Amino acid sequence: MIDGFIKTSLDVAARKPGRGFTIGHEGIIKVTEVGSSVKNFKVGDICIASCISACGVCHYCQKDYQSHCARSEGTVSCILGVQTDGMQAEYCRIPYADHSLYRCPEGVPLDTCLLLSDILPTSYELGVRGRVQEGDIVAIIGMGPIGLAALLSLKSFKPSQIIAIDMNESRLQLAKSLGATTVINSKSEPVKKIIEKLTTKDEIRPGVDLAVECVGLPVTFETCQDIIAPYGKVAVIGVHGRPVNLKLDKLWSKNINISTGLVSTNSINELKNKVVSGELDPSPLITHHFKLSNIEEAYAVFRRSSETGAIKVAITPDGVDI
């Protein structure tokens, strides 16, 4: 799917010789102009721009499946920075603004609000909501921005254990500081054996109740299958670009549930309320700030995230402070 998004963006850019194409699907905007059909927003409003552009009235939007809005300009509704110019610029057009913008809450830093555009709804809707119960044992595979966001949003459900798995030691230590009860470096430690030891108790069979896959590689999906307990859930958030091996011969008798999908961002208001109340604090995920004129440096820092410790990088136009 990621390959398809990249190809689409390249095709759009090729149709605009000399101009190129603006990427980026996460952003905070100040409304400077509204279209004739916009009713809910006015010039001057400070808003979270959803990464999903949804009309609000079609068959899918009425069912709260905004990720597949039938009136979107693409095959799915993640079109900002993919099929229409995106957020990494001084100005951006927001399609279907009435159903794709959310006012920023007062008193919350704008860089914190920025995380409500994509990674918090994505991790929450696809990895947490409806999947975690109090006392559950949860494993998160991949402690990048999405995995860390999942960790933060599931803590309020009071799982008994949160096991963070990654190959990057600095990200594992960040996960530990944010609430992970156990961290496992999959580069040097036997993940399955450690989890079996952590979860075997009395008559309870080994494994985790929820495995959240946040990488998008065949090996991490297989890890989820290897560590899931009977009646467990595997939530695939990672975007997979090639086929994976499904061990159905071993999984069918475990009564497990496997889910995946594209975010609809229908949880933004719910998450916004959690941030306002203090139940959820995603601010540690913003590790670097750059001005738009220094965006190439920002990309270089993010590209070397294993060295720089970058998780999420906030870009602001020159002359604008957040």
Phi, psi and omega in degrees: 000318178299318177301320179295320177298315181297316179298318179299315179297319179294322178296318179296316180298322181294333179279358180235064184300138180084347181244321182078201188218136181268124180264180177108125181234013175238132180188158169248134182234154166251121185293124178249343180200144178237146176284167185295336182266358181280124184246336191261355183227155181224164178303133180102343179296139175258121192226151167278127176266115178297147175286351179250130177259113188230137183286332179087353186234344184287176181307312184287319179296322179295333177271003183071028176253058187299338181297343180238035178313125184290341181260005177295159181279357182233182178289331169232176190267003176275079188252338179299125180074006178240308178240343172234153181306140187260206196268346187275067183199175178288328182225153178211139173273129179254108177294147177049054188304322184301333182243009183233002176239152178220128182296138177290136178288145178291144176085357178254126180306143184294329178291333173290317177301327181305326182289347177278355181287325185212296195294324178291311176300320181299309182294323183287311184291322186264341185239344190235303188301125180078006184240342185246135173238157178304133180091352180294156171257123186239136172243135176244121181257112182104104185256042168282195183305316181293315180297318178293323177296321177298317179302313182296318186281340181270349184299325183292346178275357174060053172294155181282329177219141170237113183256119181259130184235128179195172176257355183257115186295323181293323178290326176295319179292325174296317177301319178299316181292336181268359174129358177295135180276334179217140174240142181230124175272105186290349178285331186231355184235147181281100188302309185298317181295319180295317181292323176300319180292322183288333192248348180284124183205124178049240182266006181277127180286151184292153177133170180257154179282331179218127174245120183254113183265117188239021185248310181093032178238148178306321184293324180285328174293322177295323177301316178302317180294326182287335188250002185281141180269165174305138183064021178276173180235134173251117180252113183264108176261325181303143180272115185265128181259357178211165184298156178236166178268119177260115183275060186296331180296333179261337188270333189301323184278355179271353180058045182266166178238131177244128180230153176204177178154184178250138182300146174255347184059025176283001179258003187301314180297319178299314180291324177300318178295323178295322178292315180298319182285345183090359178295331181230125178234097182271004188303329180297346182283339175275108185255340184218147176233137177220155171276157182301326180293344179250027187294330178295322176295320179300317178296321179296320179295317181291324180297328180257041187300330179295334178267322187270344183077015182292133173248291174235137182248125179263131179247129177235146177300149177301137180088358179247132177247147177234000000 
